[in-house]
Amino acid sequence: MIAVARLAGVSHQTVSRVINAPETVRPETKERVEAAIAELGYVRNMAARTLITQQTALLGVVWTGSGYVGPSGTVAGIEVAARASGYSTLVAALENPHDDEVAQVFKGFRDRGVEGIAVVAPHERMARLAREHSTRIPTVLVADTEPDDGCHVVTVDQRLGGRMATAHLIDRGCRDIRHISGPLDWFDARKRLAGWRDALLDAGLPLPAVIEGDWSAESGYAASERMLADGDLPDAVFCGNDATALGLMAGLRDAGVDMPGQVSVVGYDDSIGAAFFAPPLTTVAQPFRELGGACVGVLVAAVTGDAPARTQLAPELRLRRSVR
């Protein structure tokens, strides 16, 4: 920095301002300093900066469920929002988290001096492990659960999304509305199922048995085979996610069932390509970019000492041609 200042003919404090607060420096001075930086190949030493400020500008991100749209979309939103807020992220992906593995990840984050940790915790096991190992470091759970044990919560209102999807089918005249859920140890699956039940009860409609799936297209296809074998096609099916809806629609289409003439279908997530399913899929979209921004905002506030709280965003129903 001193070498840059000498070449540019300014003080090293001015070089610091160009790097950290360029809007406070006159344009001609800023250009001179930037030219000196380019000529000398100067890069800031973040380790040295951390020693001075005692701040790393690092956030840790722990996630599981990498094969699914919700968790992966959430992590992408967090990373984008973190960069926009001046933070870098360290990301740990855990496919089947267990106690020792989570403990090692949290210890590694502490050793690297992260200022806070965002945990994308789609199911109970990940949320429990995160709470157990998050002591003495600000932590945000991205999960449709409650804030406790010192963890903040940021989530999308999954119950509202399930209610919206089912209410739309009811409004279009459907009366026998089945639900293929995700795995019921996942928070999102349980809340979407609850929203489906809410809408049916509000309308005075019967509650059919839930078909528990695993978020895969294969589980949707298997559900269609079961319905066809039983000769028990419903008016409509609300699927726990778009992949399940894709499999269901493929199974019904293979059997010559008209959609949405005979069976209407609604998915969840608004995955890439959902608008090009056959027919284009009506689905519930989650605001992943906004979710990431909210998560980083809550985490930064938690670093400064805000008490644990719950932040909840609303999903949006995307209307297409899979509902009659």
Buried (B, 14 or more C-beta within 10 A) or exposed (E): BEEBBBBBEBEBEBBBBBBEEEEEBEEEBBEBBBEBBEEEEBEEEEEEBBEEEEEBBBBBBBBBBEEBBBBBBBBEBBBBBBEEBEBEBBEBBBEEBEEEBBEEBBEEBBEEBBBBBBBBBBBBBBBBBBBEBBEEBBBBBBBBBEBEBBBBBBBBBBBBBBBBBBBBBBEBEBEBBBBBBBBBEBBBBBBBBBBBBBBBEEBEBEEBEBBBBBBBBBBBBBBBBEBBEEEEBBBBBBBBBBBBBBBBBBBBBEEEBEBBEBBBBBBBBBBEEBEEBEBBBBBBBBBBBBBBBBBBBBBBBBBEEEEBEBBBBEBEBBEBBBBB
